[in-house]
Amino acid sequence: MLTWSIIRKGLLYIFSGKMRIKQAHLPPSQHLVPSNFIGICVASAADPAMDDYVVTELLALGIKQVRLDFTYGDLESFNARFLQRLINDGFHVTLHLIQPFRNAKNMESKTEQATWQTFLDNVISRFGRQITRIEIGNTINRKRWTGYTPDGFSAAWNIAYTSIKQQQIELAGPNVTDFEPIYNIGILSQLKAKQQLPDVHSNNLFSERVSEPERFDHRILKYRWATIFKYNLVKKARLLRKVGTDFGIKRFISPVAFWAIYRIQRLLPDGEQKQADYAARYMILNAASGALDQAFWGAFICHREGLIDDGLLDAEYPALERVTHYASVDGKLENFWRHASFHAIKTVAAMIQGAEYIKPISSANGLEIHHFQTNEHNIHALWTINGKVALLHDIYDSADISTGEIIHRDGHLLTAPTHLICESPIYIRWPKSHTVNIKGSCGLAQDLAIHAHIAALQYFPFRQGHWFGMILARSAEDALLIGERLHPDTLVSPQKSSALRHARNAIWALTDPRNPNAQVTVKQPVKMYPHKAFLDRFKPSKAKRSWNGAVELLRRGISTAHPVAFFEQTGDKTLKQNFYICDYVKADCSVGEMFVHFAKGNKEFPFAGKDYAIRAEDAYTQLAQYLHRMHQTGTFFRDLSGGNVLVQLQDNRQLAFSLIDTARAHFYTHPTAMKYRISDLARVCNKLHWAGRERFMGLYLANIGRKLTLQIKLSFYLYDFKVAFKRKFGRKGIKKLKQKFKK
């Protein structure tokens, strides 16, 4: 639907400088959040019991603003019954009138225009003044979903505008989806010229495809420019509000937005929990922007994006995206259950609707702290992004922490001590009369990551004397036990004969203080070459890097030795006074051992003490799938030697892989680039023969629709040369040469 007229008007507006707001990516201070700010997109089904269920759940949610899609035939279907039920029960309804695709596609015909006119007249006659507003326009910048041509939409709008305004009903539109302001500007220009502007400017303000709500949008001029132009959710909302205001439209709403769980799980495994995190953060940021009069979540009931799961599978999702037409609720009532996002939306609605937004204490820098005020309370909403962490005691005085009520994302009071701010939002609430002091050190914990959704485990900061660290444990009692029994002052690396490994790092096993029948592994740097000592002086300690790598792998659903703790001595100039502790991994072998075995021409790898050997083909297939999944989550391991991939044969005769030595890993918010994938794969295949490499790489590359090319092979040859060169002329090679001459 992008015409030259729309493009020209959009570009003229943009290049005239009107798309500029100073510090637009930061929320402005001192504005009211409407009391009806959060809305929900709803639907029902043929069974009247569905009406009862939806209304009951909306009341439990505490939200009275709803949006209902209504199309041809709905006046005779369950949707009319459901709409009347919503009106009778006091809900404020935005009625979204849409045409089926084939009708919208033919809207330039007089016959189709007459059908649209009749539909509008009948809907307005029956429901008219009983609804809050009517919205016209339907993801109009997505022709493949809606079918409109520019002239067809113009005809549909012209008919709707005349009918709706004659009845003095509030009109919203044109329902552009995502942030594509050329459409908003061009269409509003045309509507202004015809004196047919809506009362409410509507745009589906999605952030889903940039993953987290706060992220600067890489789709605008790509990744390298994202942090320069700072197009985050707040900036987009403020700019779209300005566009509407410049055309004389005083109100702005986002009629639909959501995070689909399946899309989240392409990068992160905790789809349901992350959806809840994002839902709360999205609503808080939109409220903080001061740009929106209302923001709707949709759909209410759906296994992918709903606040309630319908119990269906992805294969049963309707062919037409629900952002375009949420036609009905599918599935059986007995299979429905609330997602965590239900509770997150309920809580954020109770916290911020009708409040005054005071100011952003921290924003657009990885740590979000937003100050709201009600008639009774000062409320701070806090979270971090992308696995980062902040410590409450770095932000607030102890007295403020102890006097505030700390409330979980899902609404319950946190009675156990809370030390951290993570990706999952929390709220701290004080009496309105209480003055809260923010420390000058307010900010993220430096170079520290956590995985916010590890089941049944908590993070406990460790501060004793000149030691700082983090402990991951089931309870404060377990954390205390770990801190006492594995205190860094008592950890001493053993001699080589007693260590699991002793080179640049000493690695040894100790009894797990929580379980005398289990062990933990301790890692400490013991040798620093001069160039490494210089370069590492500007990096986090090795222990912290190992911790960060491990928790990031777990956060992305990649198995690794489970972290227990890390400790580092503050101000340590030797770079050796730091310890990383993780669970001891019991493995049957490493990938390196398997590959050496296959390189000798063996077709199977036998497992010691087991009556089963795995075929090379099966090993290649399973490892290829594991590493493909690792790379799809945005992981570039950087030290993917065969010895760092442990293998355990499971009871079902499948292989379970686990990564160790995690300090060098890098992580991205998108799938790993091809050049980095090849770097990892060349390293892991170093001990494998070429026939095995070609088969393994063929299996891996098939996952991404690629083939093994000469360029990829060249990367393998170069890595082989590098390894051979280091073995002959590197430190170990020179050491062997000296020993040879001594003999």
C-alpha positions in Angstrom: 0.0 0.0 0.0 3.1 2.2 -0.2 2.4 4.7 -3.0 4.7 7.5 -4.3 2.3 10.1 -2.8 2.7 8.5 0.7 6.5 8.2 0.3 6.8 11.8 -0.9 4.8 13.2 2.0 6.5 11.1 4.5 10.0 12.1 3.3 9.1 15.8 3.2 7.9 15.6 6.8 11.0 13.7 7.9 13.6 15.8 6.1 11.9 19.0 7.3 13.2 18.1 10.8 9.7 17.4 12.3 10.8 13.9 13.3 13.0 15.2 16.0 12.5 15.4 19.7 15.5 16.2 22.0 16.4 13.1 24.0 13.4 11.3 22.6 14.7 7.9 23.8 14.2 9.0 27.5 10.9 9.3 29.2 9.8 12.9 30.1 9.1 13.8 33.7 5.9 14.8 35.4 2.9 13.5 33.6 -0.2 11.5 34.5 -0.8 7.9 33.4 -4.5 7.5 32.4 -6.6 5.5 34.8 -7.7 3.4 31.8 -4.3 3.0 30.3 -4.1 -0.8 29.8 -6.5 -2.6 27.5 -6.9 -6.2 26.3 -7.9 -7.6 22.9 -10.7 -10.1 23.4 -12.7 -12.7 21.5 -15.2 -15.4 22.4 -16.6 -18.6 20.8 -19.9 -20.2 19.8 -20.4 -21.7 23.3 -22.0 -19.0 25.6 -19.9 -20.5 28.4 -16.9 -18.8 26.7 -18.5 -15.4 27.3 -18.7 -16.1 31.0 -15.1 -17.4 31.2 -13.7 -14.3 29.3 -15.6 -11.8 31.4 -14.6 -13.6 34.7 -11.0 -13.6 33.7 -11.1 -9.9 32.7 -12.6 -9.0 36.1 -9.8 -11.1 37.8 -7.3 -9.1 35.7 -8.8 -5.8 36.9 -9.0 -4.3 33.4 -12.2 -2.8 31.9 -10.8 -1.6 28.5 -11.3 -4.1 25.8 -10.9 -4.2 22.0 -13.1 -6.6 19.9 -12.6 -7.4 16.2 -15.9 -7.4 14.3 -16.4 -8.4 10.7 -19.0 -9.4 8.1 -21.5 -11.9 9.5 -20.7 -11.1 13.2 -24.0 -9.4 13.7 -25.6 -12.9 13.3 -22.8 -14.8 15.1 -21.7 -15.3 18.7 -19.6 -12.0 18.4 -22.8 -9.9 18.6 -23.9 -11.8 21.7 -20.4 -11.4 23.3 -20.3 -7.6 22.4 -23.6 -7.1 24.1 -22.4 -9.0 27.2 -19.3 -6.8 27.4 -21.5 -3.6 27.1 -23.9 -4.9 29.7 -21.1 -5.7 32.2 -19.7 -2.2 32.0 -16.6 -2.8 29.8 -15.4 0.1 27.6 -15.2 -1.4 24.1 -13.1 -0.3 21.2 -14.9 -2.0 18.3 -12.5 -2.7 15.5 -14.5 -3.0 12.3 -12.7 -5.0 9.6 -13.4 -6.5 6.2 -12.5 -10.1 5.1 -9.4 -10.2 2.9 -11.3 -10.8 -0.4 -13.7 -8.0 0.3 -11.0 -5.5 1.2 -9.1 -6.5 -1.9 -12.1 -5.5 -4.1 -13.0 -2.4 -2.2 -12.7 -0.2 -5.3 -15.8 -1.8 -6.7 -19.2 -0.1 -6.1 -20.8 -3.4 -5.1 -18.2 -3.9 -2.4 -18.5 -0.4 -1.2 -22.3 -0.9 -0.8 -21.7 -4.0 1.2 -19.3 -2.2 3.5 -21.8 0.7 3.9 -24.6 -1.7 4.8 -22.4 -3.5 7.4 -21.4 -0.2 9.0 -25.0 1.1 9.1 -26.2 -2.1 10.7 -23.4 -2.2 13.4 -23.8 1.5 14.2 -27.6 1.2 14.4 -27.4 -1.8 16.8 -24.5 -0.8 19.0 -23.7 2.8 18.2 -23.5 4.9 21.3 -23.0 1.9 23.6 -19.3 1.6 22.7 -16.3 3.8 23.5 -15.0 4.1 19.9 -14.8 2.5 16.5 -11.5 1.8 15.0 -11.1 1.6 11.2 -7.9 0.3 9.5 -6.3 -3.1 9.8 -2.5 -3.5 9.7 -2.8 -1.5 6.5 0.9 -1.5 5.8 0.7 -5.3 5.5 -1.2 -5.9 2.3 -0.6 -9.6 2.4 -2.7 -9.7 5.6 -5.4 -7.1 4.8 -5.7 -7.0 1.0 -6.3 -3.2 0.7 -5.0 -1.2 -2.2 -4.4 2.5 -1.6 -7.6 3.5 -3.4 -9.5 0.6 -1.8 -8.6 1.8 1.7 -9.4 5.4 0.8 -12.9 4.3 -0.2 -13.4 2.2 2.9 -12.2 5.1 5.1 -14.4 7.6 3.3 -17.6 5.5 3.9 -16.7 4.7 7.5 -15.8 8.3 8.4 -19.1 9.7 7.1 -21.2 7.0 8.8 -19.4 7.1 12.1 -19.1 10.9 12.5 -22.7 11.4 11.6 -23.5 9.5 14.8 -20.9 11.4 16.8 -19.0 8.3 17.6 -15.3 8.5 18.4 -13.2 7.3 15.4 -9.7 5.7 15.7 -7.3 4.8 12.9 -5.6 4.1 10.6 -4.0 1.1 12.4 -0.5 1.0 11.0 1.6 -1.8 12.5 5.1 -1.6 13.8 7.2 1.6 13.5 6.9 2.7 9.9 6.1 6.4 10.2 6.1 7.0 6.5 2.8 5.3 6.4 1.4 7.3 9.3 2.6 10.6 7.8 1.5 9.8 4.3 -2.0 8.5 5.2 -2.7 11.2 7.8 -1.7 13.8 5.1 -4.2 12.4 2.7 -6.9 12.2 5.4 -6.2 15.8 6.4 -6.5 17.0 2.8 -10.0 15.4 2.7 -10.9 16.7 6.2 -11.3 13.1 7.5 -8.8 12.8 10.3 -9.6 10.4 13.1 -10.2 11.5 16.7 -7.6 9.0 17.8 -4.3 8.1 16.0 -3.8 4.3 16.2 -0.5 2.4 15.6 0.3 -1.2 16.7 3.5 -0.3 18.6 5.3 -3.6 18.5 8.8 -4.3 20.0 8.6 -8.0 19.7 11.1 -8.5 16.9 13.8 -6.5 18.6 13.4 -8.9 21.5 13.4 -6.8 24.7 11.1 -3.8 24.9 14.0 -1.4 25.8 16.3 -2.4 23.0 17.4 0.0 20.3 15.9 -1.2 17.1 18.5 -2.8 14.8 16.1 -2.9 11.9 16.5 0.9 11.5 19.8 1.3 9.7 21.1 -2.0 11.1 23.0 -3.0 14.2 26.0 -0.6 14.0 23.7 2.4 14.0 21.2 1.2 16.6 23.0 2.8 19.6 23.6 6.0 17.7 20.1 6.8 16.6 18.5 5.3 19.8 15.2 4.2 18.3 13.8 2.4 21.4 10.2 1.9 22.4 10.0 5.3 24.2 11.4 7.2 21.2 9.0 5.4 18.8 6.0 6.2 20.9 7.0 9.8 21.4 7.7 10.3 17.7 4.4 8.7 16.6 2.6 10.9 19.2 4.2 13.9 17.7 3.2 12.9 14.2 -0.5 12.7 15.3 -0.3 16.0 17.2 1.3 17.7 14.2 -1.8 16.7 12.2 -4.1 18.0 15.0 -4.9 14.6 16.5 -4.8 14.9 20.3 -4.9 11.2 21.3 -2.7 8.2 20.4 -3.3 4.5 21.2 -1.5 1.2 20.5 -4.4 -1.2 19.7 -2.4 -4.5 19.6 1.0 -5.6 20.8 2.4 -8.9 22.2 5.3 -11.2 22.6 4.8 -14.6 21.0 6.2 -17.3 23.2 7.5 -19.4 20.3 9.4 -16.4 19.0 11.1 -15.7 22.3 12.1 -19.3 22.5 14.2 -19.0 19.4 16.8 -17.3 21.6 15.8 -18.0 25.2 14.2 -21.2 26.7 12.0 -19.6 29.3 9.4 -18.3 26.9 6.5 -18.0 29.3 8.6 -16.2 32.0 10.2 -13.9 29.5 6.8 -13.0 28.0 5.7 -12.0 31.5 8.9 -9.9 32.0 8.4 -8.2 28.6 4.7 -7.6 29.1 5.3 -5.7 32.4 8.3 -3.8 31.0 6.4 -2.9 27.8 3.5 -1.4 29.7 5.7 0.5 32.1 7.8 2.0 29.3 4.7 3.0 27.3 3.3 4.7 30.4 6.6 6.4 31.2 6.8 7.7 27.6 3.8 10.0 28.2 2.9 9.5 24.5 0.1 6.9 24.7 -3.4 7.3 26.0 -3.9 3.6 25.9 -1.9 0.4 25.1 -3.7 -2.9 24.4 -2.3 -6.4 24.8 -3.6 -9.0 22.3 -4.8 -11.6 22.1 -6.2 -12.3 25.5 -6.5 -16.1 25.0 -3.9 -17.9 22.8 -1.1 -20.4 23.4 1.4 -18.2 21.5 0.8 -14.6 22.6 -2.1 -14.8 25.1 -2.2 -14.0 28.7 -4.2 -17.2 28.9 -3.1 -20.4 27.1 -5.8 -22.1 25.0 -4.0 -25.5 25.2 -3.6 -25.8 21.5 -0.4 -26.5 19.4 1.3 -24.1 16.9 -0.1 -26.2 14.1 -3.6 -25.2 15.2 -2.8 -21.4 15.1 -5.1 -19.7 12.5 -3.7 -19.0 9.0 -4.3 -15.2 9.4 -2.2 -13.5 12.1 -4.3 -12.5 15.1 -2.8 -9.0 15.1 -4.9 -8.6 11.9 -8.0 -10.5 13.0 -8.6 -12.1 16.4 -11.7 -13.9 15.2 -12.4 -16.3 18.0 -11.1 -18.2 21.0 -10.1 -21.7 20.1 -9.7 -24.8 22.2 -11.6 -26.3 25.2 -12.2 -24.4 28.4 -10.9 -27.3 30.5 -7.5 -27.0 28.9 -7.1 -23.2 29.5 -4.6 -21.9 32.0 -3.1 -18.6 32.9 0.3 -17.7 31.7 2.7 -15.8 34.0 2.0 -12.7 31.9 -1.6 -12.7 33.2 -0.3 -11.9 36.7 2.4 -9.5 35.3 -0.2 -7.4 33.5 -2.6 -7.5 36.5 0.2 -6.2 38.7 1.4 -3.5 36.5 -2.1 -2.3 35.9 -2.7 -2.0 39.6 0.6 -0.3 40.2 0.7 2.4 37.5 -2.8 3.2 36.2 -3.9 6.6 37.4 -0.5 7.3 38.9 1.7 10.3 38.1 5.0 9.5 36.4 7.6 11.5 38.3 10.8 10.8 36.4 13.2 8.2 35.1 15.9 7.5 37.7 17.8 5.4 35.2 16.8 4.5 31.7 18.2 3.4 28.3 21.5 2.2 29.8 20.8 -1.4 30.8 19.2 -0.5 34.2 15.6 0.8 34.3 14.3 2.6 37.3 11.0 4.5 37.0 9.4 6.6 39.7 5.6 6.7 39.9 3.5 8.3 42.6 -0.1 7.6 43.6 -2.2 9.4 46.3 -0.7 7.0 48.8 2.6 5.7 47.6 5.9 6.4 45.9 6.6 3.4 43.6 9.8 2.5 41.9 9.6 -0.1 39.0 13.0 -1.7 38.5 14.6 -4.1 36.1 17.7 -4.8 34.0 18.0 -6.1 30.4 19.8 -8.9 28.6 21.0 -10.9 31.6 22.5 -7.9 33.4 22.2 -7.3 37.1 22.2 -4.5 39.6 22.6 -4.7 43.4 20.0 -3.0 45.5 22.6 -1.8 48.0 24.4 0.0 45.2 21.2 2.1 44.6 19.4 2.6 47.9 20.4 3.1 51.6 19.8 0.1 53.8 17.0 2.0 55.6 15.1 2.6 52.4 15.4 -1.0 51.5 14.2 -2.2 54.8 11.2 0.2 55.0 10.0 -0.4 51.4 7.6 -3.1 50.4 9.3 -5.1 47.6 6.7 -6.6 45.3 7.3 -9.3 42.7 6.5 -8.9 39.0 3.4 -11.1 39.6 2.1 -9.1 42.5 3.1 -11.0 45.7 5.1 -9.4 48.4 8.7 -10.6 48.6 9.3 -11.6 52.2 12.7 -13.2 51.7 15.6 -10.8 51.4 16.0 -9.4 47.8 19.5 -8.3 46.9 19.3 -8.1 43.2 17.6 -6.3 40.3 17.4 -8.6 37.2 15.4 -8.9 34.0 12.2 -9.8 35.9 10.8 -6.5 37.2 10.1 -5.7 40.8 8.3 -2.8 42.4 9.4 -1.1 45.6 6.6 0.9 47.4 7.0 3.4 50.1 4.5 5.8 51.8 4.1 9.0 49.8 5.6 11.0 52.6 8.8 8.9 52.5 11.7 10.5 50.8 13.9 8.0 48.9 17.6 8.7 48.5 19.4 7.4 45.4 23.1 6.7 45.8 25.6 8.2 43.4 26.8 4.6 42.6 23.4 3.8 41.1 24.1 1.6 38.1 24.6 -1.9 36.9 27.0 -4.3 38.7 30.1 -4.1 36.6 30.6 -6.9 34.1 28.2 -9.3 35.9 25.5 -11.5 34.5 22.8 -13.8 35.9 20.1 -16.1 34.6 16.9 -14.7 36.2 14.8 -17.8 35.8 16.7 -20.7 37.2 14.1 -22.8 39.0 14.3 -23.1 42.8 17.6 -21.2 43.1 18.5 -17.7 44.3 21.4 -15.4 43.9 23.2 -14.1 47.0 25.9 -11.4 46.7 29.0 -12.2 48.8 30.9 -9.3 50.4 33.4 -10.1 53.1 36.5 -8.0 53.7 38.4 -7.6 50.4 36.3 -10.3 48.7 33.3 -9.9 46.4 31.4 -12.6 44.7 28.1 -14.3 44.0 26.6 -17.5 45.3 23.8 -19.5 43.6 21.9 -21.6 46.1 18.5 -23.0 47.1 18.3 -20.9 50.3 20.1 -18.4 52.4 21.2 -21.3 54.6 22.9 -23.1 51.7 24.5 -19.9 50.6 25.9 -19.3 54.0 27.2 -22.9 54.1 28.9 -22.4 50.7 30.4 -19.1 51.8 31.8 -20.6 55.0 33.1 -24.0 53.7 34.4 -22.7 50.4 35.5 -19.3 51.6 38.1 -17.9 49.2 40.6 -17.4 52.1 40.6 -21.1 52.6 40.9 -22.1 48.9 44.5 -23.2 48.0 45.3 -24.7 44.7 46.9 -28.2 45.1 50.1 -29.6 43.5 49.9 -30.8 39.9 49.7 -34.4 41.1 46.5 -33.7 43.0 44.8 -31.4 40.5 42.4 -32.3 37.7 44.4 -29.8 35.6 47.4 -27.6 36.4 48.7 -25.2 33.7 47.7 -21.6 33.4 44.7 -22.5 35.6 44.6 -24.9 38.5 41.4 -27.0 38.5 40.6 -29.3 41.4 37.7 -31.1 43.1 36.3 -30.6 46.6 33.5 -32.1 48.6 30.3 -30.2 48.1 29.4 -28.7 51.4 25.7 -29.2 50.7 26.1 -32.9 49.9 29.0 -35.0 51.2 28.4 -37.5 48.4 28.9 -34.9 45.7 31.8 -32.8 44.5 32.3 -29.3 43.2 35.1 -28.1 40.8 37.2 -25.1 41.7 39.2 -23.1 39.1 41.9 -20.6 39.9 44.4 -18.8 37.5 47.9 -19.7 38.7 50.1 -18.6 35.8 49.9 -15.3 34.0 52.2 -14.7 31.0 53.3 -11.1 30.7 51.2 -10.2 27.6 48.1 -11.8 29.2 48.7 -10.1 32.5 48.7 -6.8 30.6 45.7 -7.5 28.4 43.6 -9.1 31.2 44.1 -6.1 33.5 41.4 -4.4 31.4 38.9 -7.4 31.7 36.8 -8.9 34.4 38.6 -11.5 36.5 38.7 -15.0 35.0 36.4 -16.3 37.7 33.8 -13.7 36.8 34.2 -14.4 33.1 33.7 -18.1 33.8 30.6 -17.3 35.9 29.1 -15.0 33.2 29.7 -17.5 30.5 28.1 -20.3 32.5 24.9 -18.4 33.5 24.5 -17.0 29.9 24.7 -20.5 28.5 22.0 -21.6 31.0 20.0 -18.5 30.2 20.0 -19.6 26.6 19.2 -23.2 27.3 22.7 -24.6 26.6 23.9 -27.1 29.1 27.1 -26.5 31.1 28.5 -27.3 34.5 26.1 -25.6 36.9 27.7 -22.5 38.5 27.9 -22.5 42.3 29.8 -19.3 43.1 32.6 -17.0 42.1 34.9 -15.0 44.4 37.3 -12.2 43.4 39.7 -10.1 45.5 39.1 -6.4 45.0 42.1 -4.5 43.9 44.1 -7.7 43.0 47.0 -6.7 40.7 48.2 -10.3 40.4 45.0 -11.3 38.6 45.2 -14.7 40.3 43.1 -14.1 43.5 39.8 -15.2 42.1 38.0 -18.5 42.1 35.2 -20.0 40.1 33.2 -22.9 41.6 30.8 -25.1 39.7 29.2 -28.6 40.0 31.5 -31.4 39.1 30.4 -32.9 35.8 30.4 -36.6 35.5 31.1 -37.4 31.9 31.7 -40.6 29.9 34.1 -38.9 27.5 34.7 -35.7 25.6 34.0 -34.9 22.0 37.7 -34.7 21.5 38.2 -38.3 22.6 35.4 -39.4 20.3 36.8 -37.5 17.3 40.3 -39.0 17.9 38.8 -42.5 17.9 36.8 -41.8 14.7 39.9 -40.3 13.0 41.6 -43.7 13.3 39.0 -45.2 11.0 36.7 -46.6 13.7 33.0 -46.5 12.9 31.8 -46.7 16.5 32.8 -45.3 19.9 32.6 -47.7 22.8 31.7 -46.3 26.3 33.7 -47.7 29.2 31.6 -49.9 31.5 28.6 -49.8 29.1 27.3 -52.3 26.6 26.6 -49.8 24.0 28.7 -48.1 21.4 27.5 -45.1 19.3 28.0 -45.0 15.6 30.0 -42.1 14.2 27.0 -41.0 12.1 24.8 -40.7 15.2 27.4 -38.8 17.1 27.9 -36.4 14.3 24.1 -35.9 13.9 23.5 -35.2 17.6 26.5 -32.9 18.0 25.6 -31.0 14.9 22.1 -30.4 16.3 23.5 -29.3 19.7 26.0 -26.9 18.2 23.4 -25.5 15.8 21.1 -24.8 18.7 23.9 -23.2 20.6 24.7 -20.8 17.7 21.0 -20.1 17.1 20.8 -18.7 20.6 23.5 -16.1 19.8 26.5 -18.0 21.5 30.0 -17.7 20.1 31.9 -20.1 22.4 35.4 -19.1 21.2 37.1 -22.0 23.0 35.2 -24.9 21.4 37.9 -27.5 21.6 36.9 -31.1 21.7 38.0 -31.3 25.4 35.6 -28.6 26.4 32.5 -30.5 25.1 31.8 -33.3 27.6 29.6 -36.2 26.6 27.3 -38.4 28.7 25.5 -41.4 27.3 21.9 -41.3 28.6 19.6 -44.3 29.4 17.7 -43.7 26.1 21.1 -44.1 24.3 21.1 -40.4 23.3 24.1 -38.2 23.9 24.0 -35.3 26.3 26.5 -32.6 25.7 27.8 -30.1 28.3 30.3 -27.2 27.8 33.1 -26.4 30.2 35.7 -23.6 30.3 33.2 -20.9 29.6 35.4 -17.8 30.3 35.9 -16.8 26.6 32.3 -17.1 25.4 30.7 -14.1 23.7 26.9 -13.7 23.4 24.7 -11.8 21.0 21.0 -10.8 20.9 20.6 -12.5 17.5 21.8 -15.8 16.0 25.6 -16.1 15.8 27.2 -14.8 12.6 28.4 -17.4 10.1 32.1 -16.4 10.4 32.0 -17.0 14.2 30.2 -20.3 13.7 32.9 -21.5 11.4 35.5 -20.4 13.9 33.9 -22.6 16.6 33.5 -25.5 14.3 37.0 -25.5 12.9 38.3 -25.7 16.5 36.0 -28.6 17.6 36.9 -30.5 14.4 40.6 -30.1 14.7 41.2 -33.8 15.8 38.7 -35.2 13.3 39.7 -36.7 9.9 38.5 -34.9 6.8 36.0 -37.6 5.9 34.4 -37.1 9.3 34.6 -33.3 9.1 32.8 -33.2 5.8 30.1 -35.5 7.1 29.7 -33.6 10.3 29.8 -30.2 8.6 27.3 -31.4 6.0 24.9 -32.3 8.8 25.5 -29.0 10.6 25.1 -26.8 7.6 21.9 -28.5 6.5 20.2 -26.9 9.5 20.8 -23.5 8.0 20.4 -24.4 4.3 24.1 -24.1 3.5 26.7 -26.4 1.9 30.3 -27.1 2.7 32.2 -24.7 0.4 35.8 -24.2 -0.4 35.8 -21.0 1.7 34.6 -22.9 4.7 37.2 -25.6 4.1 39.9 -22.9 3.9 39.0 -21.8 7.4 39.6 -25.3 8.6 43.0 -25.5 6.9 44.0 -22.2 8.4 43.1 -23.3 11.9 45.0 -26.6 11.4 48.0 -24.7 10.3 47.7 -22.4 13.3 47.6 -25.3 15.7 50.5 -27.1 14.0 52.5 -23.9 14.1 51.9 -23.4 17.8 52.7 -26.9 18.6 56.1 -26.6 16.9 57.0 -23.0 17.6 54.8 -22.0 20.5 55.7 -22.2 24.2 55.0 -25.9 24.5 57.0 -26.6 21.3 60.0 -24.6 22.5 59.8 -26.3 25.8 59.8 -29.7 24.2 62.7 -28.7 22.0 64.8 -27.5 25.0 64.1 -30.8 26.7 65.2 -32.7 23.6 68.5 -30.8 23.5 69.1 -31.4 27.2 68.9 -35.1 26.6 
